[in-house]
Amino acid sequence: MPRSHSRRLVAPTAFLLAATIAVLLIRSGLEAGTSTPTTTVVVPTAPHKKVRTTKKTKTTKRTAPTSGPRFWTVQAGDTFGVIATKTGVPVATIEQLNPNVKSTSLFIGEKLRLR
């Protein structure tokens, strides 16, 4: 293969490498919520070199709140998971108290029952 053909492949190859690294980093971030105490991310910098970083994650137990808001007004970016994190009310409880609301179709300004 002539040199001009191999030079044309450098940019697409670099793009694919960067996209693969981004997917791996995003995936490791999503898996950080699991019960594993550490997450290792391998980032290839050269064909034969590997850089390893270790990130410790905390596992916390959630308890049912005894006080707090009885209702939640949906804001932009809210999901049942986000609301559960902000209020301390488990997702299952939010789903039980709001049977007519689908977690995939929340509307800004909509009121959800929390207790």
Residue, then its C-alpha position, 0 to 999 in steps of 0.5 A: m500500500p502506498r504511503s498516501h493510502s496509509r496516511r488517509l487511514v490515520a484520522p479515521t483510526a484515531f477517531l475510532l480509538a477515541a470513540t472506543i475509549a469514550v465508550l469504555l469510560i462511560r460504561s465504567g462510570l455506569e457500572a460504578g454503582t454496582s457493589t464492586p469496591t474498585t473499578t479499573v479503567v484501562v486506557p490504551t495510549a500506544p499499541h503496547k502500553k496500558v495505563r491503569t487507574t483505580k477509583k474507589t466507590k462508596t456503597t451506601k444504604r438507603t433508609a426510608p425517610t421519616s420526614g421530608p417532602r410529601f410531594w415532588t414537583v418534576q424539574a428538567g432532567d428528573t427521573f425516578g432515580v434522580i428524585a429517589t437520590k435527592t429525596g431519599v425515597p426508594v424508586a419502588t415507593i415512588e412507583q407504588l405511590n404514583p401508579n398512573v405515572k410512567s418513569t419514562s414520561l415525566f413532565i416538568g411541573e408534574k407533582l409526584r407523591l413521595r409519602 
